[in-house]
Amino acid sequence: MDGLYIDLGVDKYSKTSLDKIDKLNNKLQSNLYVVSLPQIYNTGVKDLAKNNPRSACSACGLIKRYIMNVMTKYGNYKVIATGHNLDNETSTLLGNTLH
């Protein structure tokens, strides 16, 4: 089992998330791949989303799915599992309900 962390360049949130992922990864003793938008594009997802006519969430999802697909193919993985926090789930449910 390997891990993938996508650093979206969201201020302190991304740094805090990476710290938590590092701690978990140390316990699991697995490979951790980190893909950093600020390192690749010299900017974060907020700025990248400004060039997208759709919502910022749409741009973020597109970027994350692309990276996961590339890493899945690169690592020859058959299955991927994503982790979402309760805020993500609640936000998606409420947004879908309202729209």
mmCIF file as gemmi writes it, N, C-alpha and C atoms, coordinates in Angstrom:
data_model
loop_
_atom_site.group_PDB
_atom_site.id
_atom_site.type_symbol
_atom_site.label_atom_id
_atom_site.label_alt_id
_atom_site.label_comp_id
_atom_site.label_asym_id
_atom_site.label_entity_id
_atom_site.label_seq_id
_atom_site.pdbx_PDB_ins_code
_atom_site.Cartn_x
_atom_site.Cartn_y
_atom_site.Cartn_z
_atom_site.occupancy
_atom_site.B_iso_or_equiv
_atom_site.pdbx_formal_charge
_atom_site.auth_seq_id
_atom_site.auth_asym_id
_atom_site.pdbx_PDB_model_num
ATOM 1 N N . MET Axp A 1 ? 0.849 -1.171 0 1 0 ? 1 A 1
ATOM 2 C CA . MET Axp A 1 ? 0 0 0 1 0 ? 1 A 1
ATOM 3 C C . MET Axp A 1 ? 0.897 1.238 0 1 0 ? 1 A 1
ATOM 4 N N . ASP Axp A 2 ? 0.611 2.155 -0.88 1 0 ? 2 A 1
ATOM 5 C CA . ASP Axp A 2 ? 1.33 3.416 -0.969 1 0 ? 2 A 1
ATOM 6 C C . ASP Axp A 2 ? 0.359 4.564 -0.752 1 0 ? 2 A 1
ATOM 7 N N . GLY Axp A 3 ? 0.898 5.732 -0.458 1 0 ? 3 A 1
ATOM 8 C CA . GLY Axp A 3 ? 0.082 6.915 -0.257 1 0 ? 3 A 1
ATOM 9 C C . GLY Axp A 3 ? 0.416 7.992 -1.261 1 0 ? 3 A 1
ATOM 10 N N . LEU Axp A 4 ? -0.571 8.827 -1.535 1 0 ? 4 A 1
ATOM 11 C CA . LEU Axp A 4 ? -0.402 9.982 -2.419 1 0 ? 4 A 1
ATOM 12 C C . LEU Axp A 4 ? -1.009 11.191 -1.734 1 0 ? 4 A 1
ATOM 13 N N . TYR Axp A 5 ? -0.228 12.239 -1.61 1 0 ? 5 A 1
ATOM 14 C CA . TYR Axp A 5 ? -0.748 13.503 -1.086 1 0 ? 5 A 1
ATOM 15 C C . TYR Axp A 5 ? -0.614 14.557 -2.177 1 0 ? 5 A 1
ATOM 16 N N . ILE Axp A 6 ? -1.703 15.224 -2.476 1 0 ? 6 A 1
ATOM 17 C CA . ILE Axp A 6 ? -1.703 16.292 -3.472 1 0 ? 6 A 1
ATOM 18 C C . ILE Axp A 6 ? -1.739 17.62 -2.725 1 0 ? 6 A 1
ATOM 19 N N . ASP Axp A 7 ? -0.622 18.322 -2.765 1 0 ? 7 A 1
ATOM 20 C CA . ASP Axp A 7 ? -0.507 19.633 -2.117 1 0 ? 7 A 1
ATOM 21 C C . ASP Axp A 7 ? -1.116 20.662 -3.057 1 0 ? 7 A 1
ATOM 22 N N . LEU Axp A 8 ? -2.279 21.166 -2.671 1 0 ? 8 A 1
ATOM 23 C CA . LEU Axp A 8 ? -2.995 22.129 -3.508 1 0 ? 8 A 1
ATOM 24 C C . LEU Axp A 8 ? -2.532 23.563 -3.297 1 0 ? 8 A 1
ATOM 25 N N . GLY Axp A 9 ? -1.634 23.771 -2.36 1 0 ? 9 A 1
ATOM 26 C CA . GLY Axp A 9 ? -1.134 25.118 -2.12 1 0 ? 9 A 1
ATOM 27 C C . GLY Axp A 9 ? -2.171 26.022 -1.481 1 0 ? 9 A 1
ATOM 28 N N . VAL Axp A 10 ? -2.928 25.471 -0.53 1 0 ? 10 A 1
ATOM 29 C CA . VAL Axp A 10 ? -3.978 26.231 0.154 1 0 ? 10 A 1
ATOM 30 C C . VAL Axp A 10 ? -3.456 26.669 1.518 1 0 ? 10 A 1
ATOM 31 N N . ASP Axp A 11 ? -2.684 27.714 1.509 1 0 ? 11 A 1
ATOM 32 C CA . ASP Axp A 11 ? -2.175 28.351 2.723 1 0 ? 11 A 1
ATOM 33 C C . ASP Axp A 11 ? -1.727 27.33 3.777 1 0 ? 11 A 1
ATOM 34 N N . LYS Axp A 12 ? -2.111 27.557 5.035 1 0 ? 12 A 1
ATOM 35 C CA . LYS Axp A 12 ? -1.705 26.688 6.146 1 0 ? 12 A 1
ATOM 36 C C . LYS Axp A 12 ? -2.405 25.327 6.102 1 0 ? 12 A 1
ATOM 37 N N . TYR Axp A 13 ? -3.549 25.258 5.45 1 0 ? 13 A 1
ATOM 38 C CA . TYR Axp A 13 ? -4.311 24.012 5.378 1 0 ? 13 A 1
ATOM 39 C C . TYR Axp A 13 ? -3.473 22.902 4.741 1 0 ? 13 A 1
ATOM 40 N N . SER Axp A 14 ? -2.806 23.212 3.641 1 0 ? 14 A 1
ATOM 41 C CA . SER Axp A 14 ? -1.997 22.202 2.947 1 0 ? 14 A 1
ATOM 42 C C . SER Axp A 14 ? -0.827 21.737 3.802 1 0 ? 14 A 1
ATOM 43 N N . LYS Axp A 15 ? -0.182 22.652 4.496 1 0 ? 15 A 1
ATOM 44 C CA . LYS Axp A 15 ? 0.947 22.3 5.363 1 0 ? 15 A 1
ATOM 45 C C . LYS Axp A 15 ? 0.474 21.425 6.523 1 0 ? 15 A 1
ATOM 46 N N . THR Axp A 16 ? -0.629 21.794 7.148 1 0 ? 16 A 1
ATOM 47 C CA . THR Axp A 16 ? -1.182 21.013 8.258 1 0 ? 16 A 1
ATOM 48 C C . THR Axp A 16 ? -1.579 19.62 7.782 1 0 ? 16 A 1
ATOM 49 N N . SER Axp A 17 ? -2.205 19.549 6.614 1 0 ? 17 A 1
ATOM 50 C CA . SER Axp A 17 ? -2.618 18.258 6.063 1 0 ? 17 A 1
ATOM 51 C C . SER Axp A 17 ? -1.416 17.372 5.783 1 0 ? 17 A 1
ATOM 52 N N . LEU Axp A 18 ? -0.369 17.94 5.203 1 0 ? 18 A 1
ATOM 53 C CA . LEU Axp A 18 ? 0.83 17.156 4.905 1 0 ? 18 A 1
ATOM 54 C C . LEU Axp A 18 ? 1.485 16.644 6.189 1 0 ? 18 A 1
ATOM 55 N N . ASP Axp A 19 ? 1.508 17.468 7.232 1 0 ? 19 A 1
ATOM 56 C CA . ASP Axp A 19 ? 2.061 17.023 8.511 1 0 ? 19 A 1
ATOM 57 C C . ASP Axp A 19 ? 1.299 15.809 9.041 1 0 ? 19 A 1
ATOM 58 N N . LYS Axp A 20 ? -0.03 15.831 8.939 1 0 ? 20 A 1
ATOM 59 C CA . LYS Axp A 20 ? -0.851 14.714 9.414 1 0 ? 20 A 1
ATOM 60 C C . LYS Axp A 20 ? -0.63 13.47 8.555 1 0 ? 20 A 1
ATOM 61 N N . ILE Axp A 21 ? -0.511 13.666 7.261 1 0 ? 21 A 1
ATOM 62 C CA . ILE Axp A 21 ? -0.253 12.542 6.355 1 0 ? 21 A 1
ATOM 63 C C . ILE Axp A 21 ? 1.105 11.926 6.657 1 0 ? 21 A 1
ATOM 64 N N . ASP Axp A 22 ? 2.103 12.768 6.924 1 0 ? 22 A 1
ATOM 65 C CA . ASP Axp A 22 ? 3.444 12.261 7.27 1 0 ? 22 A 1
ATOM 66 C C . ASP Axp A 22 ? 3.397 11.386 8.527 1 0 ? 22 A 1
ATOM 67 N N . LYS Axp A 23 ? 2.659 11.828 9.537 1 0 ? 23 A 1
ATOM 68 C CA . LYS Axp A 23 ? 2.549 11.057 10.775 1 0 ? 23 A 1
ATOM 69 C C . LYS Axp A 23 ? 1.894 9.698 10.524 1 0 ? 23 A 1
ATOM 70 N N . LEU Axp A 24 ? 0.813 9.704 9.759 1 0 ? 24 A 1
ATOM 71 C CA . LEU Axp A 24 ? 0.138 8.449 9.433 1 0 ? 24 A 1
ATOM 72 C C . LEU Axp A 24 ? 1.05 7.547 8.61 1 0 ? 24 A 1
ATOM 73 N N . ASN Axp A 25 ? 1.729 8.132 7.649 1 0 ? 25 A 1
ATOM 74 C CA . ASN Axp A 25 ? 2.619 7.353 6.795 1 0 ? 25 A 1
ATOM 75 C C . ASN Axp A 25 ? 3.752 6.714 7.589 1 0 ? 25 A 1
ATOM 76 N N . ASN Axp A 26 ? 4.266 7.429 8.582 1 0 ? 26 A 1
ATOM 77 C CA . ASN Axp A 26 ? 5.313 6.856 9.44 1 0 ? 26 A 1
ATOM 78 C C . ASN Axp A 26 ? 4.802 5.644 10.209 1 0 ? 26 A 1
ATOM 79 N N . LYS Axp A 27 ? 3.548 5.694 10.645 1 0 ? 27 A 1
ATOM 80 C CA . LYS Axp A 27 ? 2.961 4.552 11.35 1 0 ? 27 A 1
ATOM 81 C C . LYS Axp A 27 ? 2.758 3.37 10.402 1 0 ? 27 A 1
ATOM 82 N N . LEU Axp A 28 ? 2.317 3.663 9.181 1 0 ? 28 A 1
ATOM 83 C CA . LEU Axp A 28 ? 2.042 2.602 8.211 1 0 ? 28 A 1
ATOM 84 C C . LEU Axp A 28 ? 3.303 2.096 7.529 1 0 ? 28 A 1
ATOM 85 N N . GLN Axp A 29 ? 4.345 2.901 7.575 1 0 ? 29 A 1
ATOM 86 C CA . GLN Axp A 29 ? 5.622 2.574 6.933 1 0 ? 29 A 1
ATOM 87 C C . GLN Axp A 29 ? 5.436 2.209 5.457 1 0 ? 29 A 1
ATOM 88 N N . SER Axp A 30 ? 4.755 3.09 4.75 1 0 ? 30 A 1
ATOM 89 C CA . SER Axp A 30 ? 4.531 2.879 3.326 1 0 ? 30 A 1
ATOM 90 C C . SER Axp A 30 ? 5.21 3.986 2.53 1 0 ? 30 A 1
ATOM 91 N N . ASN Axp A 31 ? 5.218 3.825 1.221 1 0 ? 31 A 1
ATOM 92 C CA . ASN Axp A 31 ? 5.739 4.881 0.352 1 0 ? 31 A 1
ATOM 93 C C . ASN Axp A 31 ? 4.723 6.01 0.301 1 0 ? 31 A 1
ATOM 94 N N . LEU Axp A 32 ? 5.205 7.226 0.347 1 0 ? 32 A 1
ATOM 95 C CA . LEU Axp A 32 ? 4.331 8.384 0.228 1 0 ? 32 A 1
ATOM 96 C C . LEU Axp A 32 ? 4.829 9.238 -0.928 1 0 ? 32 A 1
ATOM 97 N N . TYR Axp A 33 ? 3.956 9.455 -1.88 1 0 ? 33 A 1
ATOM 98 C CA . TYR Axp A 33 ? 4.255 10.324 -3.013 1 0 ? 33 A 1
ATOM 99 C C . TYR Axp A 33 ? 3.547 11.65 -2.782 1 0 ? 33 A 1
ATOM 100 N N . VAL Axp A 34 ? 4.288 12.724 -2.913 1 0 ? 34 A 1
ATOM 101 C CA . VAL Axp A 34 ? 3.726 14.061 -2.731 1 0 ? 34 A 1
ATOM 102 C C . VAL Axp A 34 ? 3.832 14.799 -4.056 1 0 ? 34 A 1
ATOM 103 N N . VAL Axp A 35 ? 2.688 15.259 -4.547 1 0 ? 35 A 1
ATOM 104 C CA . VAL Axp A 35 ? 2.646 16.07 -5.76 1 0 ? 35 A 1
ATOM 105 C C . VAL Axp A 35 ? 2.225 17.47 -5.316 1 0 ? 35 A 1
ATOM 106 N N . SER Axp A 36 ? 3.08 18.442 -5.57 1 0 ? 36 A 1
ATOM 107 C CA . SER Axp A 36 ? 2.858 19.801 -5.084 1 0 ? 36 A 1
ATOM 108 C C . SER Axp A 36 ? 2.569 20.758 -6.245 1 0 ? 36 A 1
ATOM 109 N N . LEU Axp A 37 ? 1.357 21.299 -6.261 1 0 ? 37 A 1
ATOM 110 C CA . LEU Axp A 37 ? 1.027 22.292 -7.297 1 0 ? 37 A 1
ATOM 111 C C . LEU Axp A 37 ? 1.919 23.524 -7.213 1 0 ? 37 A 1
ATOM 112 N N . PRO Axp A 38 ? 2.213 24.042 -6.004 1 0 ? 38 A 1
ATOM 113 C CA . PRO Axp A 38 ? 3.115 25.203 -5.944 1 0 ? 38 A 1
ATOM 114 C C . PRO Axp A 38 ? 4.494 24.917 -6.53 1 0 ? 38 A 1
ATOM 115 N N . GLN Axp A 39 ? 4.993 23.693 -6.357 1 0 ? 39 A 1
ATOM 116 C CA . GLN Axp A 39 ? 6.303 23.372 -6.919 1 0 ? 39 A 1
ATOM 117 C C . GLN Axp A 39 ? 6.239 23.191 -8.431 1 0 ? 39 A 1
ATOM 118 N N . ILE Axp A 40 ? 5.16 22.604 -8.921 1 0 ? 40 A 1
ATOM 119 C CA . ILE Axp A 40 ? 5.03 22.346 -10.357 1 0 ? 40 A 1
ATOM 120 C C . ILE Axp A 40 ? 4.645 23.609 -11.12 1 0 ? 40 A 1
ATOM 121 N N . TYR Axp A 41 ? 3.638 24.332 -10.613 1 0 ? 41 A 1
ATOM 122 C CA . TYR Axp A 41 ? 3.079 25.475 -11.341 1 0 ? 41 A 1
ATOM 123 C C . TYR Axp A 41 ? 3.418 26.823 -10.725 1 0 ? 41 A 1
ATOM 124 N N . ASN Axp A 42 ? 4.14 26.789 -9.615 1 0 ? 42 A 1
ATOM 125 C CA . ASN Axp A 42 ? 4.505 28.015 -8.908 1 0 ? 42 A 1
ATOM 126 C C . ASN Axp A 42 ? 3.278 28.797 -8.432 1 0 ? 42 A 1
ATOM 127 N N . THR Axp A 43 ? 2.192 28.091 -8.185 1 0 ? 43 A 1
ATOM 128 C CA . THR Axp A 43 ? 0.965 28.701 -7.676 1 0 ? 43 A 1
ATOM 129 C C . THR Axp A 43 ? 0.074 27.599 -7.104 1 0 ? 43 A 1
ATOM 130 N N . GLY Axp A 44 ? -0.972 27.999 -6.43 1 0 ? 44 A 1
ATOM 131 C CA . GLY Axp A 44 ? -1.894 27.044 -5.83 1 0 ? 44 A 1
ATOM 132 C C . GLY Axp A 44 ? -3.17 26.906 -6.631 1 0 ? 44 A 1
ATOM 133 N N . VAL Axp A 45 ? -4.044 26.045 -6.136 1 0 ? 45 A 1
ATOM 134 C CA . VAL Axp A 45 ? -5.28 25.734 -6.85 1 0 ? 45 A 1
ATOM 135 C C . VAL Axp A 45 ? -6.205 26.952 -6.954 1 0 ? 45 A 1
ATOM 136 N N . LYS Axp A 46 ? -6.161 27.845 -5.982 1 0 ? 46 A 1
ATOM 137 C CA . LYS Axp A 46 ? -7.031 29.022 -6.039 1 0 ? 46 A 1
ATOM 138 C C . LYS Axp A 46 ? -6.737 29.868 -7.273 1 0 ? 46 A 1
ATOM 139 N N . ASP Axp A 47 ? -5.448 30.097 -7.542 1 0 ? 47 A 1
ATOM 140 C CA . ASP Axp A 47 ? -5.077 30.882 -8.718 1 0 ? 47 A 1
ATOM 141 C C . ASP Axp A 47 ? -5.328 30.116 -10.009 1 0 ? 47 A 1
ATOM 142 N N . LEU Axp A 48 ? -5.065 28.812 -10.003 1 0 ? 48 A 1
ATOM 143 C CA . LEU Axp A 48 ? -5.331 28.008 -11.189 1 0 ? 48 A 1
ATOM 144 C C . LEU Axp A 48 ? -6.822 27.994 -11.516 1 0 ? 48 A 1
ATOM 145 N N . ALA Axp A 49 ? -7.662 27.985 -10.492 1 0 ? 49 A 1
ATOM 146 C CA . ALA Axp A 49 ? -9.112 27.951 -10.692 1 0 ? 49 A 1
ATOM 147 C C . ALA Axp A 49 ? -9.64 29.243 -11.303 1 0 ? 49 A 1
ATOM 148 N N . LYS Axp A 50 ? -8.921 30.341 -11.137 1 0 ? 50 A 1
ATOM 149 C CA . LYS Axp A 50 ? -9.37 31.622 -11.701 1 0 ? 50 A 1
ATOM 150 C C . LYS Axp A 50 ? -9.441 31.572 -13.22 1 0 ? 50 A 1
ATOM 151 N N . ASN Axp A 51 ? -8.656 30.7 -13.846 1 0 ? 51 A 1
ATOM 152 C CA . ASN Axp A 51 ? -8.655 30.574 -15.301 1 0 ? 51 A 1
ATOM 153 C C . ASN Axp A 51 ? -9.687 29.579 -15.814 1 0 ? 51 A 1
ATOM 154 N N . ASN Axp A 52 ? -10.47 29.037 -14.91 1 0 ? 52 A 1
ATOM 155 C CA . ASN Axp A 52 ? -11.49 28.059 -15.266 1 0 ? 52 A 1
ATOM 156 C C . ASN Axp A 52 ? -12.853 28.746 -15.218 1 0 ? 52 A 1
ATOM 157 N N . PRO Axp A 53 ? -13.637 28.656 -16.279 1 0 ? 53 A 1
ATOM 158 C CA . PRO Axp A 53 ? -14.952 29.31 -16.269 1 0 ? 53 A 1
ATOM 159 C C . PRO Axp A 53 ? -15.943 28.665 -15.304 1 0 ? 53 A 1
ATOM 160 N N . ARG Axp A 54 ? -15.656 27.443 -14.86 1 0 ? 54 A 1
ATOM 161 C CA . ARG Axp A 54 ? -16.524 26.759 -13.913 1 0 ? 54 A 1
ATOM 162 C C . ARG Axp A 54 ? -16.091 27.088 -12.483 1 0 ? 54 A 1
ATOM 163 N N . SER Axp A 55 ? -16.674 26.444 -11.52 1 0 ? 55 A 1
ATOM 164 C CA . SER Axp A 55 ? -16.39 26.746 -10.116 1 0 ? 55 A 1
ATOM 165 C C . SER Axp A 55 ? -14.979 26.314 -9.726 1 0 ? 55 A 1
ATOM 166 N N . ALA Axp A 56 ? -14.495 26.896 -8.624 1 0 ? 56 A 1
ATOM 167 C CA . ALA Axp A 56 ? -13.178 26.522 -8.099 1 0 ? 56 A 1
ATOM 168 C C . ALA Axp A 56 ? -13.155 25.047 -7.725 1 0 ? 56 A 1
ATOM 169 N N . CYS Axp A 57 ? -14.258 24.532 -7.196 1 0 ? 57 A 1
ATOM 170 C CA . CYS Axp A 57 ? -14.339 23.109 -6.839 1 0 ? 57 A 1
ATOM 171 C C . CYS Axp A 57 ? -14.184 22.224 -8.071 1 0 ? 57 A 1
ATOM 172 N N . SER Axp A 58 ? -14.714 22.683 -9.185 1 0 ? 58 A 1
ATOM 173 C CA . SER Axp A 58 ? -14.591 21.929 -10.428 1 0 ? 58 A 1
ATOM 174 C C . SER Axp A 58 ? -13.138 21.852 -10.868 1 0 ? 58 A 1
ATOM 175 N N . ALA Axp A 59 ? -12.436 22.963 -10.803 1 0 ? 59 A 1
ATOM 176 C CA . ALA Axp A 59 ? -11.015 22.989 -11.185 1 0 ? 59 A 1
ATOM 177 C C . ALA Axp A 59 ? -10.196 22.112 -10.247 1 0 ? 59 A 1
ATOM 178 N N . CYS Axp A 60 ? -10.471 22.206 -8.975 1 0 ? 60 A 1
ATOM 179 C CA . CYS Axp A 60 ? -9.749 21.413 -7.981 1 0 ? 60 A 1
ATOM 180 C C . CYS Axp A 60 ? -9.965 19.924 -8.233 1 0 ? 60 A 1
ATOM 181 N N . GLY Axp A 61 ? -11.205 19.529 -8.438 1 0 ? 61 A 1
ATOM 182 C CA . GLY Axp A 61 ? -11.522 18.129 -8.699 1 0 ? 61 A 1
ATOM 183 C C . GLY Axp A 61 ? -10.856 17.62 -9.968 1 0 ? 61 A 1
ATOM 184 N N . LEU Axp A 62 ? -10.852 18.446 -10.998 1 0 ? 62 A 1
ATOM 185 C CA . LEU Axp A 62 ? -10.222 18.069 -12.262 1 0 ? 62 A 1
ATOM 186 C C . LEU Axp A 62 ? -8.725 17.841 -12.085 1 0 ? 62 A 1
ATOM 187 N N . ILE Axp A 63 ? -8.079 18.751 -11.374 1 0 ? 63 A 1
ATOM 188 C CA . ILE Axp A 63 ? -6.636 18.637 -11.123 1 0 ? 63 A 1
ATOM 189 C C . ILE Axp A 63 ? -6.329 17.385 -10.317 1 0 ? 63 A 1
ATOM 190 N N . LYS Axp A 64 ? -7.105 17.15 -9.253 1 0 ? 64 A 1
ATOM 191 C CA . LYS Axp A 64 ? -6.847 15.991 -8.395 1 0 ? 64 A 1
ATOM 192 C C . LYS Axp A 64 ? -7.087 14.681 -9.145 1 0 ? 64 A 1
ATOM 193 N N . ARG Axp A 65 ? -8.17 14.609 -9.924 1 0 ? 65 A 1
ATOM 194 C CA . ARG Axp A 65 ? -8.436 13.386 -10.682 1 0 ? 65 A 1
ATOM 195 C C . ARG Axp A 65 ? -7.326 13.121 -11.696 1 0 ? 65 A 1
ATOM 196 N N . TYR Axp A 66 ? -6.849 14.168 -12.356 1 0 ? 66 A 1
ATOM 197 C CA . TYR Axp A 66 ? -5.768 14 -13.321 1 0 ? 66 A 1
ATOM 198 C C . TYR Axp A 66 ? -4.517 13.429 -12.637 1 0 ? 66 A 1
ATOM 199 N N . ILE Axp A 67 ? -4.143 14.034 -11.519 1 0 ? 67 A 1
ATOM 200 C CA . ILE Axp A 67 ? -2.945 13.565 -10.799 1 0 ? 67 A 1
ATOM 201 C C . ILE Axp A 67 ? -3.127 12.134 -10.323 1 0 ? 67 A 1
ATOM 202 N N . MET Axp A 68 ? -4.307 11.802 -9.792 1 0 ? 68 A 1
ATOM 203 C CA . MET Axp A 68 ? -4.547 10.431 -9.335 1 0 ? 68 A 1
ATOM 204 C C . MET Axp A 68 ? -4.478 9.447 -10.5 1 0 ? 68 A 1
ATOM 205 N N . ASN Axp A 69 ? -5.012 9.826 -11.65 1 0 ? 69 A 1
ATOM 206 C CA . ASN Axp A 69 ? -4.955 8.942 -12.821 1 0 ? 69 A 1
ATOM 207 C C . ASN Axp A 69 ? -3.519 8.725 -13.28 1 0 ? 69 A 1
ATOM 208 N N . VAL Axp A 70 ? -2.73 9.795 -13.324 1 0 ? 70 A 1
ATOM 209 C CA . VAL Axp A 70 ? -1.33 9.678 -13.736 1 0 ? 70 A 1
ATOM 210 C C . VAL Axp A 70 ? -0.569 8.789 -12.757 1 0 ? 70 A 1
ATOM 211 N N . MET Axp A 71 ? -0.749 9.019 -11.462 1 0 ? 71 A 1
ATOM 212 C CA . MET Axp A 71 ? -0.027 8.233 -10.459 1 0 ? 71 A 1
ATOM 213 C C . MET Axp A 71 ? -0.48 6.774 -10.46 1 0 ? 71 A 1
ATOM 214 N N . THR Axp A 72 ? -1.761 6.533 -10.715 1 0 ? 72 A 1
ATOM 215 C CA . THR Axp A 72 ? -2.271 5.165 -10.779 1 0 ? 72 A 1
ATOM 216 C C . THR Axp A 72 ? -1.619 4.418 -11.938 1 0 ? 72 A 1
ATOM 217 N N . LYS Axp A 73 ? -1.54 5.085 -13.082 1 0 ? 73 A 1
ATOM 218 C CA . LYS Axp A 73 ? -0.912 4.461 -14.245 1 0 ? 73 A 1
ATOM 219 C C . LYS Axp A 73 ? 0.596 4.291 -14.011 1 0 ? 73 A 1
ATOM 220 N N . TYR Axp A 74 ? 1.24 5.323 -13.476 1 0 ? 74 A 1
ATOM 221 C CA . TYR Axp A 74 ? 2.68 5.285 -13.221 1 0 ? 74 A 1
ATOM 222 C C . TYR Axp A 74 ? 3.047 4.159 -12.268 1 0 ? 74 A 1
ATOM 223 N N . GLY Axp A 75 ? 2.263 3.973 -11.234 1 0 ? 75 A 1
ATOM 224 C CA . GLY Axp A 75 ? 2.545 2.954 -10.232 1 0 ? 75 A 1
ATOM 225 C C . GLY Axp A 75 ? 1.947 1.601 -10.547 1 0 ? 75 A 1
ATOM 226 N N . ASN Axp A 76 ? 1.223 1.52 -11.676 1 0 ? 76 A 1
ATOM 227 C CA . ASN Axp A 76 ? 0.571 0.279 -12.082 1 0 ? 76 A 1
ATOM 228 C C . ASN Axp A 76 ? -0.36 -0.247 -10.987 1 0 ? 76 A 1
ATOM 229 N N . TYR Axp A 77 ? -1.12 0.673 -10.378 1 0 ? 77 A 1
ATOM 230 C CA . TYR Axp A 77 ? -2.067 0.303 -9.332 1 0 ? 77 A 1
ATOM 231 C C . TYR Axp A 77 ? -3.389 -0.124 -9.962 1 0 ? 77 A 1
ATOM 232 N N . LYS Axp A 78 ? -4.02 -1.093 -9.357 1 0 ? 78 A 1
ATOM 233 C CA . LYS Axp A 78 ? -5.314 -1.584 -9.85 1 0 ? 78 A 1
ATOM 234 C C . LYS Axp A 78 ? -6.482 -0.87 -9.164 1 0 ? 78 A 1
ATOM 235 N N . VAL Axp A 79 ? -6.242 -0.354 -7.956 1 0 ? 79 A 1
ATOM 236 C CA . VAL Axp A 79 ? -7.292 0.265 -7.151 1 0 ? 79 A 1
ATOM 237 C C . VAL Axp A 79 ? -6.724 1.478 -6.446 1 0 ? 79 A 1
ATOM 238 N N . ILE Axp A 80 ? -7.546 2.522 -6.324 1 0 ? 80 A 1
ATOM 239 C CA . ILE Axp A 80 ? -7.181 3.656 -5.482 1 0 ? 80 A 1
ATOM 240 C C . ILE Axp A 80 ? -8.328 3.911 -4.51 1 0 ? 80 A 1
ATOM 241 N N . ALA Axp A 81 ? -7.984 4.401 -3.348 1 0 ? 81 A 1
ATOM 242 C CA . ALA Axp A 81 ? -8.981 4.776 -2.345 1 0 ? 81 A 1
ATOM 243 C C . ALA Axp A 81 ? -8.688 6.211 -1.945 1 0 ? 81 A 1
ATOM 244 N N . THR Axp A 82 ? -9.729 7.027 -1.897 1 0 ? 82 A 1
ATOM 245 C CA . THR Axp A 82 ? -9.534 8.424 -1.525 1 0 ? 82 A 1
ATOM 246 C C . THR Axp A 82 ? -10.065 8.659 -0.124 1 0 ? 82 A 1
ATOM 247 N N . GLY Axp A 83 ? -9.515 9.651 0.541 1 0 ? 83 A 1
ATOM 248 C CA . GLY Axp A 83 ? -9.971 10.003 1.877 1 0 ? 83 A 1
ATOM 249 C C . GLY Axp A 83 ? -10.608 11.38 1.857 1 0 ? 83 A 1
ATOM 250 N N . HIS Axp A 84 ? -11.767 11.476 2.439 1 0 ? 84 A 1
ATOM 251 C CA . HIS Axp A 84 ? -12.461 12.75 2.554 1 0 ? 84 A 1
ATOM 252 C C . HIS Axp A 84 ? -12.808 12.967 4.01 1 0 ? 84 A 1
ATOM 253 N N . ASN Axp A 85 ? -12.795 14.23 4.425 1 0 ? 85 A 1
ATOM 254 C CA . ASN Axp A 85 ? -13.206 14.5 5.805 1 0 ? 85 A 1
ATOM 255 C C . ASN Axp A 85 ? -14.694 14.828 5.832 1 0 ? 85 A 1
ATOM 256 N N . LEU Axp A 86 ? -15.249 14.926 7.01 1 0 ? 86 A 1
ATOM 257 C CA . LEU Axp A 86 ? -16.681 15.155 7.147 1 0 ? 86 A 1
ATOM 258 C C . LEU Axp A 86 ? -17.098 16.499 6.542 1 0 ? 86 A 1
ATOM 259 N N . ASP Axp A 87 ? -16.218 17.504 6.579 1 0 ? 87 A 1
ATOM 260 C CA . ASP Axp A 87 ? -16.529 18.794 5.948 1 0 ? 87 A 1
ATOM 261 C C . ASP Axp A 87 ? -16.764 18.617 4.45 1 0 ? 87 A 1
ATOM 262 N N . ASN Axp A 88 ? -15.892 17.822 3.786 1 0 ? 88 A 1
ATOM 263 C CA . ASN Axp A 88 ? -16.061 17.552 2.355 1 0 ? 88 A 1
ATOM 264 C C . ASN Axp A 88 ? -17.411 16.905 2.074 1 0 ? 88 A 1
ATOM 265 N N . GLU Axp A 89 ? -17.718 15.884 2.848 1 0 ? 89 A 1
ATOM 266 C CA . GLU Axp A 89 ? -18.952 15.135 2.635 1 0 ? 89 A 1
ATOM 267 C C . GLU Axp A 89 ? -20.183 16.012 2.861 1 0 ? 89 A 1
ATOM 268 N N . THR Axp A 90 ? -20.165 16.789 3.939 1 0 ? 90 A 1
ATOM 269 C CA . THR Axp A 90 ? -21.297 17.647 4.26 1 0 ? 90 A 1
ATOM 270 C C . THR Axp A 90 ? -21.481 18.727 3.2 1 0 ? 90 A 1
ATOM 271 N N . SER Axp A 91 ? -20.395 19.332 2.785 1 0 ? 91 A 1
ATOM 272 C CA . SER Axp A 91 ? -20.444 20.376 1.756 1 0 ? 91 A 1
ATOM 273 C C . SER Axp A 91 ? -21.01 19.84 0.442 1 0 ? 91 A 1
ATOM 274 N N . THR Axp A 92 ? -20.566 18.667 0.051 1 0 ? 92 A 1
ATOM 275 C CA . THR Axp A 92 ? -21.041 18.058 -1.204 1 0 ? 92 A 1
ATOM 276 C C . THR Axp A 92 ? -22.525 17.724 -1.098 1 0 ? 92 A 1
ATOM 277 N N . LEU Axp A 93 ? -22.924 17.123 0.002 1 0 ? 93 A 1
ATOM 278 C CA . LEU Axp A 93 ? -24.324 16.768 0.187 1 0 ? 93 A 1
ATOM 279 C C . LEU Axp A 93 ? -25.211 18.005 0.169 1 0 ? 93 A 1
ATOM 280 N N . LEU Axp A 94 ? -24.822 19.04 0.89 1 0 ? 94 A 1
ATOM 281 C CA . LEU Axp A 94 ? -25.62 20.268 0.926 1 0 ? 94 A 1
ATOM 282 C C . LEU Axp A 94 ? -25.657 20.928 -0.447 1 0 ? 94 A 1
ATOM 283 N N . GLY Axp A 95 ? -24.52 21.006 -1.117 1 0 ? 95 A 1
ATOM 284 C CA . GLY Axp A 95 ? -24.48 21.601 -2.45 1 0 ? 95 A 1
ATOM 285 C C . GLY Axp A 95 ? -25.36 20.859 -3.44 1 0 ? 95 A 1
ATOM 286 N N . ASN Axp A 96 ? -25.304 19.534 -3.418 1 0 ? 96 A 1
ATOM 287 C CA . ASN Axp A 96 ? -26.135 18.745 -4.315 1 0 ? 96 A 1
ATOM 288 C C . ASN Axp A 96 ? -27.617 18.914 -4 1 0 ? 96 A 1
ATOM 289 N N . THR Axp A 97 ? -27.945 19.005 -2.732 1 0 ? 97 A 1
ATOM 290 C CA . THR Axp A 97 ? -29.324 19.189 -2.323 1 0 ? 97 A 1
ATOM 291 C C . THR Axp A 97 ? -29.872 20.535 -2.802 1 0 ? 97 A 1
ATOM 292 N N . LEU Axp A 98 ? -29.057 21.575 -2.669 1 0 ? 98 A 1
ATOM 293 C CA . LEU Axp A 98 ? -29.501 22.919 -3.054 1 0 ? 98 A 1
ATOM 294 C C . LEU Axp A 98 ? -29.573 23.124 -4.559 1 0 ? 98 A 1
ATOM 295 N N . HIS Axp A 99 ? -28.767 22.372 -5.288 1 0 ? 99 A 1
ATOM 296 C CA . HIS Axp A 99 ? -28.779 22.535 -6.744 1 0 ? 99 A 1
ATOM 297 C C . HIS Axp A 99 ? -29.646 21.487 -7.389 1 0 ? 99 A 1
